Amino acid sequence: VIDYFVGTYLGGRTPNPCVVCNSRIKFDLLMQKAASLGAEVVATGHYARKLRLPGGGRWAIRQGVDLSKDQSYVLAGLTQDQIKNALFPLGERTKTEVREMAKEWGFEVHDKPESQEICFIEGRYDDFLKSVGVDLPGEGEIVDLSGRVLGRHPGFYRFTIGQRKGLDISDRTPYYVVSIDPAANRIVVGKRAHLTRYALRLAGMNWMARPAVGNYEVKIRSRHGKTPARLAEFDDSTARVELPLGADAVTPGQAAVLYDGDTVLGGGWIES
């Protein structure tokens, strides 16, 4: 998971280690260990549900009842066997209900503050990258879409698509990061309108339901609401998704998850 995180960051993309951790650690290595101990299933605290799809017996992930805490997005990479052998007992409950149950049963963590950060990183990302032996690049150019140099940045890895803070460029309207060129250690910026995208290409697709060309919804990051989408092209591992209303800050490296109602159709990694 850490190797993936480091490699994705240095490639100028935005990693999502939670998705990879679920697929490779919690629902792979942990399930293997559980099976070796004679366990038939593994229950987790994810706010999500699973269901058996009609006609063929495939499994899929559904959104949790508590949409404000729904974690179906980070489970979009699970295989059929992983879903089959998992239980999600919190999927039918709200976070408030679970906290009340924990308090009633005497769990000291019933009012523990929530953490939205990456569990293996404390502090700044660049400090973590240095701690695992990464030789980070130094300063580079900030350029506009025409290539005109507008300023300098302390390292491309400090920025992500859609970022506004930290650019230190004076103008009547703010600039945003629209692309990152790690090979040249260069940040490309534009105005807010330049962030809007109307299509995206996905790789590494994991299909839960059998896909079909048509209208669905897509979620392009964990804390982002679903937006209307059309699955225009697909095969076993790739997809092209159109966004009729557009979406801001579509970020290469992040996961994109397609939904048919409250059910995950499939998910993959944003290539472009």
Salt bridges, closest charged atoms under 4 A:
GLU92 OE2 - ARG49 NH1 3.73
GLU114 OE2 - LYS69 NZ 2.99
GLU114 OE2 - LYS95 NZ 3.49
GLU114 OE2 - ARG99 NH2 3.95
ASP126 OD2 - ARG124 NH2 2.75
ASP126 OD2 - ARG158 NH2 2.87
ASP127 OD2 - ARG124 NE 3.96
GLU139 OE1 - ARG152 NE 3.74
GLU141 OE1 - ARG186 NH2 3.51
ASP144 OD2 - ARG148 NE 3.05
ASP171 OD2 - LYS191 NZ 2.70
GLU217 OE1 - LYS226 NZ 3.40
GLU242 OE2 - ARG240 NH1 2.90
ASP248 OD2 - ARG192 NH2 3.44
ASP262 OD2 - ARG49 NH2 3.49
ASP262 OD2 - ARG62 NH2 2.82
GLU271 OE2 - ARG13 NH1 3.76
